[in-house]
Amino acid sequence: MTGIHFLLAIVAYENRVVMATDAVNAYAQSGPLERTTYLVVDDAILEWYYERYKVLLPPGSLIELISSIQGHPDAGRNW
């Protein structure tokens, strides 16, 4: 959020208009979820999980989300 605040401060100071902006890692920096949420893993997540944690999950496993991901109802509010 510091980067966005800095950008908007400069925009306001220079009396400019922001037409669009994006934060590529917004959901990675979001806060914890208010309700317990699980994700059913697919092949891509299975590979990522194994590379990251060296644990081979069975297909159809559930993993608990600890922060928002794109499309989650609380994602915008958490960020």
Biopython code that builds the backbone (N, CA, C, O; Angstrom):
import numpy as np
from Bio.PDB.StructureBuilder import StructureBuilder

atoms = [
    (1, "MET", "N", (0.815, -1.201, 0.000)),
    (1, "MET", "CA", (0.000, 0.000, 0.000)),
    (1, "MET", "C", (0.854, 1.258, 0.000)),
    (1, "MET", "O", (0.394, 2.306, -0.452)),
    (2, "THR", "N", (2.076, 1.184, 0.491)),
    (2, "THR", "CA", (2.928, 2.370, 0.525)),
    (2, "THR", "C", (3.151, 2.921, -0.875)),
    (2, "THR", "O", (3.105, 4.134, -1.081)),
    (3, "GLY", "N", (3.391, 2.042, -1.831)),
    (3, "GLY", "CA", (3.619, 2.478, -3.204)),
    (3, "GLY", "C", (2.414, 3.194, -3.795)),
    (3, "GLY", "O", (2.562, 4.217, -4.464)),
    (4, "ILE", "N", (1.219, 2.659, -3.550)),
    (4, "ILE", "CA", (-0.003, 3.291, -4.056)),
    (4, "ILE", "C", (-0.207, 4.653, -3.389)),
    (4, "ILE", "O", (-0.561, 5.628, -4.053)),
    (5, "HIS", "N", (0.017, 4.715, -2.084)),
    (5, "HIS", "CA", (-0.121, 6.000, -1.382)),
    (5, "HIS", "C", (0.851, 7.032, -1.951)),
    (5, "HIS", "O", (0.494, 8.193, -2.150)),
    (6, "PHE", "N", (2.070, 6.597, -2.206)),
    (6, "PHE", "CA", (3.084, 7.491, -2.754)),
    (6, "PHE", "C", (2.675, 7.981, -4.146)),
    (6, "PHE", "O", (2.768, 9.171, -4.446)),
    (7, "LEU", "N", (2.225, 7.057, -4.985)),
    (7, "LEU", "CA", (1.776, 7.413, -6.335)),
    (7, "LEU", "C", (0.636, 8.428, -6.277)),
    (7, "LEU", "O", (0.668, 9.437, -6.981)),
    (8, "LEU", "N", (-0.354, 8.171, -5.455)),
    (8, "LEU", "CA", (-1.508, 9.073, -5.385)),
    (8, "LEU", "C", (-1.147, 10.422, -4.778)),
    (8, "LEU", "O", (-1.744, 11.439, -5.133)),
    (9, "ALA", "N", (-0.188, 10.445, -3.876)),
    (9, "ALA", "CA", (0.270, 11.721, -3.322)),
    (9, "ALA", "C", (0.922, 12.571, -4.416)),
    (9, "ALA", "O", (0.671, 13.773, -4.497)),
    (10, "ILE", "N", (1.743, 11.963, -5.244)),
    (10, "ILE", "CA", (2.385, 12.694, -6.345)),
    (10, "ILE", "C", (1.340, 13.176, -7.338)),
    (10, "ILE", "O", (1.400, 14.314, -7.804)),
    (11, "VAL", "N", (0.377, 12.311, -7.664)),
    (11, "VAL", "CA", (-0.695, 12.688, -8.595)),
    (11, "VAL", "C", (-1.455, 13.894, -8.064)),
    (11, "VAL", "O", (-1.721, 14.836, -8.810)),
    (12, "ALA", "N", (-1.806, 13.873, -6.788)),
    (12, "ALA", "CA", (-2.543, 14.990, -6.189)),
    (12, "ALA", "C", (-1.684, 16.249, -6.145)),
    (12, "ALA", "O", (-2.171, 17.341, -6.439)),
    (13, "TYR", "N", (-0.426, 16.106, -5.785)),
    (13, "TYR", "CA", (0.474, 17.259, -5.682)),
    (13, "TYR", "C", (0.651, 17.945, -7.038)),
    (13, "TYR", "O", (0.686, 19.173, -7.120)),
    (14, "GLU", "N", (0.761, 17.145, -8.098)),
    (14, "GLU", "CA", (0.958, 17.702, -9.437)),
    (14, "GLU", "C", (-0.355, 17.983, -10.158)),
    (14, "GLU", "O", (-0.352, 18.353, -11.332)),
    (15, "ASN", "N", (-1.486, 17.807, -9.455)),
    (15, "ASN", "CA", (-2.814, 18.085, -10.008)),
    (15, "ASN", "C", (-3.044, 17.302, -11.309)),
    (15, "ASN", "O", (-3.478, 17.859, -12.318)),
    (16, "ARG", "N", (-2.746, 16.016, -11.260)),
    (16, "ARG", "CA", (-2.930, 15.149, -12.426)),
    (16, "ARG", "C", (-4.100, 14.200, -12.178)),
    (16, "ARG", "O", (-4.697, 14.185, -11.101)),
    (17, "VAL", "N", (-4.412, 13.405, -13.211)),
    (17, "VAL", "CA", (-5.509, 12.443, -13.137)),
    (17, "VAL", "C", (-4.953, 11.048, -13.393)),
    (17, "VAL", "O", (-4.185, 10.844, -14.334)),
    (18, "VAL", "N", (-5.336, 10.096, -12.563)),
    (18, "VAL", "CA", (-4.955, 8.703, -12.784)),
    (18, "VAL", "C", (-6.075, 8.029, -13.564)),
    (18, "VAL", "O", (-7.225, 8.010, -13.127)),
    (19, "MET", "N", (-5.731, 7.481, -14.715)),
    (19, "MET", "CA", (-6.724, 6.805, -15.547)),
    (19, "MET", "C", (-6.817, 5.317, -15.194)),
    (19, "MET", "O", (-7.902, 4.737, -15.232)),
    (20, "ALA", "N", (-5.700, 4.713, -14.858)),
    (20, "ALA", "CA", (-5.682, 3.290, -14.494)),
    (20, "ALA", "C", (-4.382, 2.997, -13.764)),
    (20, "ALA", "O", (-3.352, 3.621, -14.016)),
    (21, "THR", "N", (-4.452, 2.055, -12.875)),
    (21, "THR", "CA", (-3.257, 1.605, -12.170)),
    (21, "THR", "C", (-3.482, 0.164, -11.752)),
    (21, "THR", "O", (-4.620, -0.302, -11.693)),
    (22, "ASP", "N", (-2.410, -0.533, -11.465)),
    (22, "ASP", "CA", (-2.519, -1.930, -11.099)),
    (22, "ASP", "C", (-1.434, -2.263, -10.082)),
    (22, "ASP", "O", (-0.354, -1.674, -10.103)),
    (23, "ALA", "N", (-1.718, -3.182, -9.218)),
    (23, "ALA", "CA", (-0.730, -3.678, -8.266)),
    (23, "ALA", "C", (-0.598, -5.180, -8.503)),
    (23, "ALA", "O", (-1.505, -5.946, -8.178)),
    (24, "VAL", "N", (0.519, -5.592, -9.061)),
    (24, "VAL", "CA", (0.666, -6.995, -9.464)),
    (24, "VAL", "C", (0.711, -7.960, -8.291)),
    (24, "VAL", "O", (0.421, -9.144, -8.461)),
    (25, "ASN", "N", (1.064, -7.488, -7.117)),
    (25, "ASN", "CA", (1.150, -8.384, -5.964)),
    (25, "ASN", "C", (0.143, -8.014, -4.869)),
    (25, "ASN", "O", (0.380, -8.280, -3.691)),
    (26, "ALA", "N", (-0.961, -7.413, -5.253)),
    (26, "ALA", "CA", (-1.941, -6.942, -4.269)),
    (26, "ALA", "C", (-2.449, -8.053, -3.370)),
    (26, "ALA", "O", (-2.528, -7.878, -2.154)),
    (27, "TYR", "N", (-2.795, -9.191, -3.950)),
    (27, "TYR", "CA", (-3.386, -10.257, -3.143)),
    (27, "TYR", "C", (-2.343, -10.983, -2.317)),
    (27, "TYR", "O", (-2.670, -11.557, -1.278)),
    (28, "ALA", "N", (-1.094, -10.969, -2.757)),
    (28, "ALA", "CA", (-0.025, -11.581, -1.960)),
    (28, "ALA", "C", (0.198, -10.799, -0.674)),
    (28, "ALA", "O", (0.668, -11.362, 0.315)),
    (29, "GLN", "N", (-0.129, -9.519, -0.671)),
    (29, "GLN", "CA", (0.074, -8.681, 0.501)),
    (29, "GLN", "C", (-1.202, -8.460, 1.303)),
    (29, "GLN", "O", (-1.218, -7.665, 2.242)),
    (30, "SER", "N", (-2.261, -9.156, 0.936)),
    (30, "SER", "CA", (-3.521, -8.929, 1.637)),
    (30, "SER", "C", (-3.496, -9.557, 3.022)),
    (30, "SER", "O", (-2.685, -10.435, 3.318)),
    (31, "GLY", "N", (-4.392, -9.088, 3.846)),
    (31, "GLY", "CA", (-4.464, -9.571, 5.218)),
    (31, "GLY", "C", (-5.147, -10.922, 5.318)),
    (31, "GLY", "O", (-5.551, -11.498, 4.308)),
    (32, "PRO", "N", (-5.277, -11.423, 6.529)),
    (32, "PRO", "CA", (-5.907, -12.736, 6.729)),
    (32, "PRO", "C", (-7.397, -12.701, 6.420)),
    (32, "PRO", "O", (-8.038, -11.653, 6.495)),
    (33, "LEU", "N", (-7.930, -13.854, 6.074)),
    (33, "LEU", "CA", (-9.355, -13.975, 5.769)),
    (33, "LEU", "C", (-10.162, -14.019, 7.058)),
    (33, "LEU", "O", (-9.684, -14.508, 8.082)),
    (34, "GLU", "N", (-11.384, -13.509, 7.005)),
    (34, "GLU", "CA", (-12.249, -13.510, 8.181)),
    (34, "GLU", "C", (-12.893, -14.877, 8.416)),
    (34, "GLU", "O", (-13.186, -15.235, 9.556)),
    (35, "ARG", "N", (-13.113, -15.638, 7.346)),
    (35, "ARG", "CA", (-13.695, -16.969, 7.491)),
    (35, "ARG", "C", (-12.729, -17.989, 6.899)),
    (35, "ARG", "O", (-11.978, -17.692, 5.970)),
    (36, "THR", "N", (-12.765, -19.168, 7.442)),
    (36, "THR", "CA", (-11.914, -20.239, 6.947)),
    (36, "THR", "C", (-12.315, -20.574, 5.521)),
    (36, "THR", "O", (-13.490, -20.810, 5.242)),
    (37, "THR", "N", (-11.344, -20.595, 4.620)),
    (37, "THR", "CA", (-11.598, -20.845, 3.208)),
    (37, "THR", "C", (-10.598, -21.877, 2.703)),
    (37, "THR", "O", (-9.405, -21.800, 3.000)),
    (38, "TYR", "N", (-11.097, -22.839, 1.940)),
    (38, "TYR", "CA", (-10.247, -23.882, 1.390)),
    (38, "TYR", "C", (-10.243, -23.822, -0.124)),
    (38, "TYR", "O", (-11.201, -23.358, -0.742)),
    (39, "LEU", "N", (-9.165, -24.291, -0.710)),
    (39, "LEU", "CA", (-9.005, -24.338, -2.156)),
    (39, "LEU", "C", (-8.824, -25.788, -2.564)),
    (39, "LEU", "O", (-7.968, -26.484, -2.019)),
    (40, "VAL", "N", (-9.630, -26.254, -3.528)),
    (40, "VAL", "CA", (-9.432, -27.595, -4.083)),
    (40, "VAL", "C", (-8.283, -27.485, -5.073)),
    (40, "VAL", "O", (-8.347, -26.692, -6.012)),
    (41, "VAL", "N", (-7.241, -28.269, -4.872)),
    (41, "VAL", "CA", (-6.048, -28.132, -5.699)),
    (41, "VAL", "C", (-6.202, -28.849, -7.031)),
    (41, "VAL", "O", (-6.783, -29.931, -7.110)),
    (42, "ASP", "N", (-5.672, -28.227, -8.070)),
    (42, "ASP", "CA", (-5.621, -28.842, -9.389)),
    (42, "ASP", "C", (-4.165, -29.218, -9.680)),
    (42, "ASP", "O", (-3.310, -29.107, -8.802)),
    (43, "ASP", "N", (-3.884, -29.657, -10.894)),
    (43, "ASP", "CA", (-2.528, -30.110, -11.228)),
    (43, "ASP", "C", (-1.488, -29.007, -11.079)),
    (43, "ASP", "O", (-0.385, -29.256, -10.595)),
    (44, "ALA", "N", (-1.831, -27.800, -11.490)),
    (44, "ALA", "CA", (-0.872, -26.689, -11.391)),
    (44, "ALA", "C", (-0.528, -26.394, -9.931)),
    (44, "ALA", "O", (0.637, -26.174, -9.603)),
    (45, "ILE", "N", (-1.530, -26.387, -9.057)),
    (45, "ILE", "CA", (-1.283, -26.130, -7.640)),
    (45, "ILE", "C", (-0.504, -27.287, -7.018)),
    (45, "ILE", "O", (0.367, -27.068, -6.176)),
    (46, "LEU", "N", (-0.818, -28.531, -7.434)),
    (46, "LEU", "CA", (-0.072, -29.680, -6.913)),
    (46, "LEU", "C", (1.414, -29.536, -7.204)),
    (46, "LEU", "O", (2.249, -29.775, -6.331)),
    (47, "GLU", "N", (1.743, -29.144, -8.437)),
    (47, "GLU", "CA", (3.154, -28.951, -8.811)),
    (47, "GLU", "C", (3.786, -27.822, -8.002)),
    (47, "GLU", "O", (4.885, -27.971, -7.468)),
    (48, "TRP", "N", (3.084, -26.694, -7.914)),
    (48, "TRP", "CA", (3.616, -25.554, -7.160)),
    (48, "TRP", "C", (3.829, -25.923, -5.696)),
    (48, "TRP", "O", (4.863, -25.594, -5.114)),
    (49, "TYR", "N", (2.855, -26.603, -5.102)),
    (49, "TYR", "CA", (2.944, -26.971, -3.689)),
    (49, "TYR", "C", (4.132, -27.899, -3.453)),
    (49, "TYR", "O", (4.843, -27.764, -2.457)),
    (50, "TYR", "N", (4.349, -28.851, -4.380)),
    (50, "TYR", "CA", (5.468, -29.768, -4.222)),
    (50, "TYR", "C", (6.803, -29.031, -4.336)),
    (50, "TYR", "O", (7.716, -29.263, -3.544)),
    (51, "GLU", "N", (6.909, -28.134, -5.333)),
    (51, "GLU", "CA", (8.149, -27.368, -5.490)),
    (51, "GLU", "C", (8.415, -26.473, -4.289)),
    (51, "GLU", "O", (9.564, -26.292, -3.886)),
    (52, "ARG", "N", (7.371, -25.925, -3.727)),
    (52, "ARG", "CA", (7.527, -24.985, -2.614)),
    (52, "ARG", "C", (7.774, -25.679, -1.278)),
    (52, "ARG", "O", (8.669, -25.287, -0.530)),
    (53, "TYR", "N", (6.972, -26.725, -0.971)),
    (53, "TYR", "CA", (7.003, -27.349, 0.347)),
    (53, "TYR", "C", (7.557, -28.775, 0.352)),
    (53, "TYR", "O", (7.725, -29.372, 1.415)),
    (54, "LYS", "N", (7.840, -29.320, -0.835)),
    (54, "LYS", "CA", (8.336, -30.704, -0.961)),
    (54, "LYS", "C", (7.374, -31.724, -0.349)),
    (54, "LYS", "O", (7.798, -32.723, 0.232)),
    (55, "VAL", "N", (6.088, -31.459, -0.487)),
    (55, "VAL", "CA", (5.034, -32.366, -0.031)),
    (55, "VAL", "C", (4.155, -32.676, -1.232)),
    (55, "VAL", "O", (3.648, -31.762, -1.883)),
    (56, "LEU", "N", (3.971, -33.947, -1.529)),
    (56, "LEU", "CA", (3.132, -34.354, -2.651)),
    (56, "LEU", "C", (1.713, -34.583, -2.158)),
    (56, "LEU", "O", (1.446, -35.542, -1.434)),
    (57, "LEU", "N", (0.812, -33.704, -2.550)),
    (57, "LEU", "CA", (-0.593, -33.811, -2.141)),
    (57, "LEU", "C", (-1.334, -34.745, -3.092)),
    (57, "LEU", "O", (-1.028, -34.775, -4.284)),
    (58, "PRO", "N", (-2.300, -35.504, -2.589)),
    (58, "PRO", "CA", (-3.124, -36.312, -3.484)),
    (58, "PRO", "C", (-4.073, -35.415, -4.288)),
    (58, "PRO", "O", (-4.505, -34.374, -3.793)),
    (59, "PRO", "N", (-4.400, -35.813, -5.527)),
    (59, "PRO", "CA", (-5.345, -35.017, -6.328)),
    (59, "PRO", "C", (-6.675, -34.837, -5.586)),
    (59, "PRO", "O", (-7.158, -35.760, -4.930)),
    (60, "GLY", "N", (-7.247, -33.662, -5.697)),
    (60, "GLY", "CA", (-8.517, -33.355, -5.038)),
    (60, "GLY", "C", (-8.366, -32.908, -3.592)),
    (60, "GLY", "O", (-9.362, -32.736, -2.890)),
    (61, "SER", "N", (-7.128, -32.720, -3.141)),
    (61, "SER", "CA", (-6.887, -32.273, -1.772)),
    (61, "SER", "C", (-7.399, -30.853, -1.564)),
    (61, "SER", "O", (-7.624, -30.106, -2.517)),
    (62, "LEU", "N", (-7.576, -30.506, -0.308)),
    (62, "LEU", "CA", (-7.941, -29.144, 0.060)),
    (62, "LEU", "C", (-6.780, -28.525, 0.809)),
    (62, "LEU", "O", (-6.139, -29.177, 1.633)),
    (63, "ILE", "N", (-6.510, -27.247, 0.514)),
    (63, "ILE", "CA", (-5.532, -26.507, 1.309)),
    (63, "ILE", "C", (-6.224, -25.248, 1.815)),
    (63, "ILE", "O", (-7.034, -24.638, 1.117)),
    (64, "GLU", "N", (-5.887, -24.880, 3.037)),
    (64, "GLU", "CA", (-6.498, -23.694, 3.637)),
    (64, "GLU", "C", (-5.794, -22.444, 3.135)),
    (64, "GLU", "O", (-4.565, -22.376, 3.118)),
    (65, "LEU", "N", (-6.578, -21.460, 2.727)),
    (65, "LEU", "CA", (-6.015, -20.184, 2.297)),
    (65, "LEU", "C", (-5.745, -19.333, 3.528)),
    (65, "LEU", "O", (-6.566, -19.274, 4.444)),
    (66, "ILE", "N", (-4.593, -18.677, 3.547)),
    (66, "ILE", "CA", (-4.281, -17.806, 4.676)),
    (66, "ILE", "C", (-4.430, -16.333, 4.315)),
    (66, "ILE", "O", (-4.429, -15.469, 5.192)),
    (67, "SER", "N", (-4.560, -16.049, 3.014)),
    (67, "SER", "CA", (-4.837, -14.683, 2.576)),
    (67, "SER", "C", (-5.653, -14.757, 1.290)),
    (67, "SER", "O", (-5.834, -15.835, 0.723)),
    (68, "SER", "N", (-6.133, -13.632, 0.845)),
    (68, "SER", "CA", (-7.012, -13.585, -0.314)),
    (68, "SER", "C", (-6.289, -13.970, -1.594)),
    (68, "SER", "O", (-5.076, -13.808, -1.724)),
    (69, "ILE", "N", (-7.067, -14.480, -2.526)),
    (69, "ILE", "CA", (-6.604, -14.690, -3.885)),
    (69, "ILE", "C", (-7.591, -13.978, -4.800)),
    (69, "ILE", "O", (-8.700, -13.643, -4.383)),
    (70, "GLN", "N", (-7.195, -13.750, -6.023)),
    (70, "GLN", "CA", (-8.062, -13.047, -6.962)),
    (70, "GLN", "C", (-9.367, -13.816, -7.120)),
    (70, "GLN", "O", (-9.365, -15.030, -7.321)),
    (71, "GLY", "N", (-10.470, -13.102, -7.027)),
    (71, "GLY", "CA", (-11.784, -13.703, -7.160)),
    (71, "GLY", "C", (-12.449, -14.031, -5.835)),
    (71, "GLY", "O", (-13.648, -14.307, -5.807)),
    (72, "HIS", "N", (-11.712, -14.011, -4.745)),
    (72, "HIS", "CA", (-12.304, -14.288, -3.427)),
    (72, "HIS", "C", (-13.167, -13.093, -3.029)),
    (72, "HIS", "O", (-12.761, -11.952, -3.250)),
    (73, "PRO", "N", (-14.337, -13.318, -2.451)),
    (73, "PRO", "CA", (-15.231, -12.209, -2.098)),
    (73, "PRO", "C", (-14.615, -11.161, -1.172)),
    (73, "PRO", "O", (-14.990, -9.990, -1.237)),
    (74, "ASP", "N", (-13.683, -11.559, -0.318)),
    (74, "ASP", "CA", (-13.076, -10.621, 0.620)),
    (74, "ASP", "C", (-11.773, -9.998, 0.101)),
    (74, "ASP", "O", (-11.139, -9.220, 0.812)),
    (75, "ALA", "N", (-11.372, -10.332, -1.125)),
    (75, "ALA", "CA", (-10.058, -9.921, -1.627)),
    (75, "ALA", "C", (-9.856, -8.411, -1.622)),
    (75, "ALA", "O", (-8.862, -7.926, -1.082)),
    (76, "GLY", "N", (-10.764, -7.676, -2.205)),
    (76, "GLY", "CA", (-10.609, -6.223, -2.260)),
    (76, "GLY", "C", (-10.569, -5.583, -0.895)),
    (76, "GLY", "O", (-9.741, -4.707, -0.644)),
    (77, "ARG", "N", (-11.449, -6.003, -0.008)),
    (77, "ARG", "CA", (-11.499, -5.431, 1.337)),
    (77, "ARG", "C", (-10.227, -5.765, 2.118)),
    (77, "ARG", "O", (-9.726, -4.925, 2.866)),
    (78, "ASN", "N", (-9.701, -6.978, 1.955)),
    (78, "ASN", "CA", (-8.486, -7.366, 2.672)),
    (78, "ASN", "C", (-7.277, -6.569, 2.208)),
    (78, "ASN", "O", (-6.400, -6.230, 3.003)),
    (79, "TRP", "N", (-7.240, -6.273, 0.901)),
    (79, "TRP", "CA", (-6.097, -5.550, 0.393)),
    (79, "TRP", "C", (-6.142, -4.117, 0.867)),
    (79, "TRP", "O", (-5.253, -3.331, 0.541)),
]
sb = StructureBuilder()
sb.init_structure("model")
sb.init_model(0)
sb.init_chain("A")
sb.init_seg("    ")
for serial, (resi, resn, name, xyz) in enumerate(atoms, 1):
    if name == "N":
        sb.init_residue(resn, " ", resi, " ")
    sb.init_atom(name, np.array(xyz, "f"), 0.0, 1.0, " ", f" {name:<3s}", serial, name[0])
structure = sb.get_structure()
